[in-house]
Structures are given as C-alpha cells and as structure tokens.
C-alpha cells in the first residue's frame, strides 16, 4: 500500500513540531523538533487517551504507514507527543480531537509513567474518556478504527503488531483496577 502524498506532507510537518523535552524525572529541559528528539534518543512527553463507549468497549485504531514510530501498527489509545507549550491535559484533548474527531468530553487523568525502549523514551500521561458519538478519523494518521472489548484488543495484540507504549498504558490502567 503506497503512502499518500498528504501523509508525507503531514509527516514532514509533524517532524518539525516543537515537542516538550524533559529529563528522566519529567523536568522540562526545553523544546526540540520531534524528529531531533527522536534521532538523538532524548525523552519527550506523550499522552494516551483510552476511549471507551458507554458499553465499556475500547476504541482501537490502525496507524498510517507514514508514522515515524510503529507505522501500520494497531493502537489502543489516541494520543501523541506533548507540544512545547502544552500541558499533558491540553495535549490529550487536542490529540483526541485531531485523531478521532472527539471533543467536548471530560478527560479523566489516571497516572504518569516512564516508558523506555531503544527507539522510544517517553513520560506518558494516561487519560480515559467515554464517547458514543461518531468518530471522524484523521486520514493522515488513522487508517481505521473500531470499538472492541478490552479482552478482544489484548487477544488481537497477540496476533497483530500493536504499539507497545499504548499497550503499557492499557495494562497499567487495568492493573490499577479500571476496565
């Protein structure tokens, strides 16, 4: 499947965005372009919004092939990198609206944790929300989305590639007694 020209342009703009750069204790160090932060292996901030419907089903979506990290992977959370001038909550609301077209819903903050893999060093803020309205997918970032049970999402993650950072967010959410 070829990458669409609008995805390429979106990726270039995304790579140039100024992202919050933090240390191992989540203390601000400044702002860097997303691509530089990634290439230098530095720590950023990210948000993960677990979107449920009122029946308790979780929205999972598949990322576009143009994504720098985990292209084409399934994701159990909307979200992304926190901008240089944003709070975690502001970033979560923006990302949920950009990726899935969901706005005006209360976001419940759960926790922050540090995710550390060779290609992804991230302070993660986990939020949840409930939404029964239609999804409006951002075509440059999301190929498809659907609501499934958490058990179905976890079983599917054993057969298909899923983003490990959002899976970690979901596992921590469940370990804390949610979902």
Secondary structure, DSSP 4 states (H G I P E B T S, - for coil): -PPPHHHHHHHHHHHHSEEEEE-TTS-EEEEEEHHHHHHTT-EEEEEEEEEE-TTSPEEEEEE-TT-SSSTT-EESSEEEEPBTT--HHHHHHHHHHHHH---SPPPEEEEEEEEEETTEEEEEEEEEEE--S-----TTTEEEEEEE-HHHHHHHTTTS-B-HHHHHHHHHHHHTT--
